[in-house]
Amino acid sequence: MTLHIDKFLPKEILDNCKVHAARWNGEDYPLDVFLRSQREWKGWNSYRGNKDEFNKKYIVAFIQFYPEKDTWLFGGVFKVAGRSSQPGPNGYDIEKVKFGAELVGRLKVGGKLSRGRAFLPDTFFGAVEITELLKEPYSGETFAGFDKCSVDFAMLEILVNNDRPDWKAALQNVNGIYLISDKKTGKMYVGSAYGDDGIWHRWSQYVANGHGWNKNLVRLGGSNGVEYARKHFHFTLLESWPFQTDKNIVLSREGYWKEALMTRDYGYNAN
C-alpha cells in the first residue's frame, strides 16, 4: 500500500526534516552497523561530511536493506540539537526522538531512489511504499538451510551476538567442513568442527577474535583481526555431519576440500 507521509510523521517533524537514506559507504553496510552497535548507527546520522545536507531540525533515517532489492528499513528519528561550524564526523549533535520507536527495525519500505543520501520528505516518501511490518525488529538473516549456509562475517557477527535461535539451533548440533573466503585477496581457508563443539561454537570463536586461532589468519589480521574479518571474510558451510560422526571421517573430508580447492598451495591452510 502507499505510504502516506501525513499519517506516518507528525506535521512538526514532516515540515522540518530531511530523510537520511543510509547506503554502503565503501566499507560498511548501514544495516550491519545498525544491528551491531546503536552508538555506531548514531554516528552515521551525526556525520556531516563536506556539505550541510541535513540542514533541518530533524533527521528521519532509513537503512539500505541489502537482503532485498530497493528496500529500506526504518532506523529512527533524530533531532538536530546543534551543528559544528566545521564539517566532519561529529558535524551534528543529535538526539534520538521517541516518536516511531515501536517501528524502528520493523517498518520496511520499497521503491527506487536516485543516488544520494539526503532527501526532502516529499521526494523520498513519494518514491516508496510500505512493503512489510515485521513482528519483531530485524535481527539478521533467517537460516535458509544447510545447503544455503553462506554469510559474510559482518552478518555472522550479528547472528552470533544476537544469539539467533534459528541459526544456533541448526549449527550447534552439527559438525562439518567450512570455507572462509577472503574477498580482498581471493585466498581461501578450509576448516572443520568435530567432537562436541559444533559449527556454531567454532564460528563463534571467529566472531570473538576474527581468526579462530588459525596461524595464517592470526598473521593476516594482526591486532585488528575482527576488523579485517568484518570487512573481507565470507563463511560457507561445505558439509554438515551429525555429532556422532567419527572424527576421522570429518578430518578426511577436510583434507579432500583442501586438495580440491588447493588451499595449502594458494590459500591460508598451513597443513
N, C-alpha and C positions, 0 to 999 in steps of 0.2 A: 504494500500500500504506500501511497505517497506520504512523505514526511512533512507534516505541516509545522513550520517553524514557530508559528504563533502559539501552538499547543505544546511544543517541546521546550521552548525557552520563554521565560517571563519577559515582558517588554523591557524592563530595566536592563537586562543582560543583552537581549537581542539588539537593542538600539545602540549599545556601547561595547561591541565586541568585534574581534577578529577570530576566525576559525583557524586553528593550527592543524594542518594535515601533515602529521609527522611521518616522514618517509625514511628509508635507508639512507644513512649519511656517508656511506662509503666504507664504514667499519662495522656498524651495528644496525640491527633492525629495531625500530622503536618497540615492537611487540615484545621482543626479548628483554629489552630494557625495562619496560613496564612491569613484566612478570618477575624480573629478577630483583628490582630494587625501586621502591617508590621514591627514594631520595634521588636516584639517578633520573627517574622519569620527571620529577620536578625540575631537575637541572636542564632537561631537554626543553622544557617550556619557559625557563628563565633565560635561555640563551638568546642574545640579541643579534650577534653577527655584525656585519658591516652596515646593516640597514635597520632602521627603527620600524620593522614591518608590523609589529603588534602595537600600534600607536593608539590603542583604545583602552578602556577601563578594564575589560575582561578578555580572557583568552579561553575559547571553547576548544578543547583538544580532542582530536580523533587520531587513531593509530592505524597505520597501514597493516591490514590483517593478511599477511603473506600466504597463509594456507589456502586462501580463496581469492580469486582474481577480482580486482576492482571492489574490494570490500574494506570497510573501515570500522574500527571498534571504538566506542565512546570511552575517552580517557579522563573525563572530568572537566570542571570549570575552575579557572584560576582568576583571582582578582589581582590586577597590577597595582601594587601599593606604592611603587616608586621605580624610577628609571635612573640608571647610571648615566653620567654625561659622556661616557666613553663606551664604544661598542666592545663587546667581549663576552666571555662565558657567563658572567654574572650581570648582564646588562639590565635584567628586570628583577625587581624584588617582588615576588609573587606569593599569594596566599591561596590555599585551596578553599573553594566555596562549597558549602554543604549542599547546594542545590544539585539535584541529579545524582547524589551519591549512590542511591539504590540502583542506578542504571550503569554505573561505571564498570567496565569489563563485561557487560551483558548485552548492551544495545549495539547491534551491528547494522550498518547501512551500506548500500551498494550503489555504484554509479561511477562513470568515468569522469575524472577530473583532469584539468590541464596541469602542467607542471607548476612547481612552486609549493610553498608550504604555508603561506598566509593568504586567506581568502576572506572577502566580505561575506557576511552570513547569507545574503540573497544568492550570491554566486554558488557557495558550497551547497546549501540546502536545496537550491533549485536543480542541482545536478544529481542528487542522491535520493534514495528512498529506503525505508526500513525493510530489512531483509529477514531479521531474526531478533528475538529477545530471549537470550539464554536463561535457563532456570537458575544457574549459578554463575558467578564470574568465571570467565575463561581462565583455565589454569594449565594450558598446554594441550598438545595434540592428543587425540584419542588413540589408544593402542589398536592398530589395524590388523594384527595377526603376526605370527612368527615369520611368515613368508614375505611380510612387508615391513619388517622392523629395521628401519633405516632413518637416522635422525642426526642433525647437526649437534655438535657439543653444546651450543648455546641453549637449544631446546632440551637436550638431555639433562643439563644442569637444572633447568626449571622443573622438569618432571621429578627428578630426584629430590630436590629441595622442597618441593610441594608434596612429596611422598604420594605421588599419584597412584590411587589404588588399583586402576586397571593395568598400568604398566608393572607395578610392583607385584601384583598377584600373578601375572603371567611370567615375569622374568626371574622372580626369586625361586621358582620351583623347577627351573631347568638349568642344565649345564650346556656347554656348547662352544662353538667357534665364532669369533667375531673379527671384523676388519675395521681398522682405523685408517681412513684416507686423509692425507694432508693436502688440502686444496691449494696451498701455497706452492708446495714443491712437487706435487704429484706422486710422492712416495707413499707407501702403504705399510701397515703393520698388522700381522695376524696374531691373535691371541686366543686364549682358551680359558674357560672356567670349568672346574670339576670338583668333585667332593661335595661338601656341604655349603659352599659359598653361593653358587648360582650366578647367573649373568647379572642380575640386579645388584648384588653385592660387589661384583668385580667392576661394573661400570660406575658404581657409586665411589669407588676408590679413585677413578679417573676424575670424577667431578670434584673430589676433595683437593687434589693437587695438580691435575692436568696431565699427569704422566703415568699414574698407576705403578710407579717404581720400576718402569722399564728403562734399562740403561740408556738406550739411544734417545728415548723420548725425554728423559731427565736432562740429558745434554742439550737437546733441541730447545726446550722451553726455558732452561736455566731457572733463575729465581722468579720468572714470570710465567710459570708453567700453565696456570689456569687461563691467563690472559691469551697466551699463544693458542691454546687448545680452543678457547671460546671463539677465536677469530678464524681458525683454519681446520679444525678436526671435524670429521664426519664419521659416525659409527654405524655399522651394518652388521646384523646378525646373519652369519652364513649358514650355520647349522644349529639346531637345538636338540638336546638329548635329555632323557629322564635322569633324575638324580641317581638311580640305581645302576646306570650305565658304567661299565668298568672304565677306570681311569685310563688304561692303556688304549682303549678304543678312541677316547676323546683325543689323546695325545697323538695317535696315529693319524686321525683326521686333521689335526692341526698341522702336522708335518706335510700332509697332502696339499693343503692350501698354501703353505709356504712355498712348496715346489711349484704349484700351478701358477701362482702369482709372482713368483721369483722375488719374494720379499727379503730373502737373505742376500741376494746379489744386488738388487736395485731398490730395496726398501729399508725399513728400520729394524728388521729382525736380525739379532746378532748371532743366533744359533738355530 
